[in-house]
Amino acid sequence: MRGGKRSGAGRKAGTVSEATARRRAVAEKAAAEGITPLDLSLAVMRALWAQAVDETGKIVNMGKAMQAHMVGKDAAPFVHPKLSNIQASGPDGGPLQIEQIEWVIVDPTASTSAGGTESVSPASETGSL
């Protein structure tokens, strides 16, 4: 009888596959030697960029700039993680409440008929999406 869940079957929790163990060993060796693939990519990108721009930062060699861009594009996910999507909602999962506040700017030298100055007050509107 094959298939289905069987007790004791499959890889035990915490066990690392041979391929993963080899990759980790290579990465640890590279890190111990002082350079990782990310370090190398960033160094190459910076060297290409230095060749692509002049002293003022203006691009003078578009080919080198594009090469630097491609290397940087490959390194970016290791430096700048992707942001996760979020679901925005209002209180208790309801619609978002949007409040608009308007401030009225009044000339402080102007006076009202009562002899005082006009006050500044917010006008508020509340709506939902």
C-alpha positions as CSV (number, residue, x, y, z in Angstrom):
1,M,0.0,0.0,0.0
2,R,1.6,3.3,-1.2
3,G,0.8,6.9,-0.8
4,G,-0.8,8.8,2.0
5,K,0.7,9.8,5.3
6,R,2.9,7.2,6.9
7,S,4.4,7.5,10.3
8,G,8.2,7.9,10.2
9,A,8.2,8.8,6.5
10,G,9.9,11.8,5.0
11,R,12.8,14.0,6.0
12,K,13.1,14.6,9.8
13,A,12.7,18.1,11.1
14,G,15.9,20.0,11.0
15,T,17.6,17.7,8.6
16,V,19.5,19.5,5.8
17,S,19.7,18.1,2.2
18,E,23.1,17.4,0.7
19,A,22.6,20.2,-1.9
20,T,21.8,22.8,0.8
21,A,24.7,21.6,2.9
22,R,27.1,22.1,-0.1
23,R,25.7,25.6,-0.8
24,R,26.1,26.6,2.8
25,A,29.7,25.3,2.9
26,V,30.6,27.3,-0.3
27,A,28.9,30.5,1.2
28,E,30.7,30.0,4.6
29,K,34.0,29.5,2.8
30,A,33.5,32.7,0.7
31,A,32.5,34.7,3.8
32,A,35.6,33.3,5.7
33,E,37.8,34.5,2.9
34,G,36.3,37.9,3.2
35,I,34.2,38.2,0.1
36,T,30.6,37.1,-0.6
37,P,28.8,37.0,-3.9
38,L,27.0,40.2,-2.8
39,D,30.3,41.9,-1.9
40,L,31.6,41.0,-5.4
41,S,28.5,42.2,-7.2
42,L,28.6,45.5,-5.3
43,A,32.3,46.0,-6.0
44,V,31.8,45.3,-9.7
45,M,28.8,47.7,-9.9
46,R,30.8,50.5,-8.2
47,A,33.8,50.0,-10.5
48,L,31.6,50.1,-13.6
49,W,29.8,53.2,-12.3
50,A,33.1,54.9,-11.6
51,Q,34.0,54.3,-15.3
52,A,30.6,55.5,-16.5
53,V,30.5,59.0,-14.8
54,D,32.9,62.0,-14.7
55,E,33.9,64.0,-11.6
56,T,30.6,65.9,-11.6
57,G,28.5,62.7,-11.6
58,K,27.3,63.1,-15.2
59,I,27.1,59.9,-17.3
60,V,29.8,59.9,-20.0
61,N,29.8,56.2,-20.9
62,M,26.3,54.8,-21.3
63,G,27.5,51.3,-21.9
64,K,29.3,51.1,-18.6
65,A,26.3,52.8,-16.9
66,M,24.0,50.1,-18.3
67,Q,26.4,47.3,-17.1
68,A,26.5,48.9,-13.7
69,H,22.7,49.0,-13.7
70,M,22.4,45.3,-14.6
71,V,24.8,44.2,-11.9
72,G,23.0,46.5,-9.4
73,K,19.6,45.1,-10.5
74,D,20.8,41.5,-9.6
75,A,22.2,42.6,-6.2
76,A,19.1,44.8,-5.2
77,P,17.0,42.0,-3.8
78,F,19.7,41.2,-1.3
79,V,20.0,44.8,-0.2
80,H,16.5,46.1,-0.5
81,P,13.8,43.5,0.4
82,K,10.4,43.7,-1.3
83,L,7.6,45.4,0.6
84,S,4.7,43.2,1.4
85,N,1.1,44.0,0.3
86,I,-1.3,45.1,3.0
87,Q,-5.0,45.3,3.1
88,A,-6.1,48.6,4.6
89,S,-9.4,48.8,6.3
90,G,-11.3,50.9,8.9
91,P,-12.4,50.1,12.4
92,D,-13.7,46.5,12.8
93,G,-12.7,45.7,9.2
94,G,-15.1,48.3,7.8
95,P,-14.4,50.9,5.2
96,L,-11.6,53.5,5.6
97,Q,-12.7,56.7,7.2
98,I,-11.2,59.8,5.4
99,E,-11.3,63.1,7.2
100,Q,-10.5,66.3,5.4
101,I,-9.4,69.3,7.5
102,E,-9.3,72.8,6.1
103,W,-7.7,75.7,7.8
104,V,-8.8,79.2,7.0
105,I,-6.0,81.8,7.0
106,V,-7.2,85.1,8.3
107,D,-5.4,88.5,8.2
108,P,-4.5,89.1,11.8
109,T,-4.8,92.8,11.4
110,A,-8.4,92.6,10.3
111,S,-10.9,93.1,13.0
112,T,-14.5,91.9,13.4
113,S,-17.4,94.2,14.1
114,A,-17.1,93.4,17.9
115,G,-13.6,94.8,17.9
116,G,-11.6,91.5,18.2
117,T,-9.8,89.6,15.5
118,E,-11.3,86.7,13.5
119,S,-10.5,83.2,14.9
120,V,-9.1,80.4,12.8
121,S,-11.0,77.2,13.1
122,P,-10.9,73.9,11.3
123,A,-13.8,72.8,9.0
124,S,-14.1,69.0,9.1
125,E,-15.8,66.6,6.7
126,T,-15.9,62.9,7.3
127,G,-16.5,60.4,4.5
128,S,-15.9,56.7,3.7
129,L,-14.5,54.9,0.8
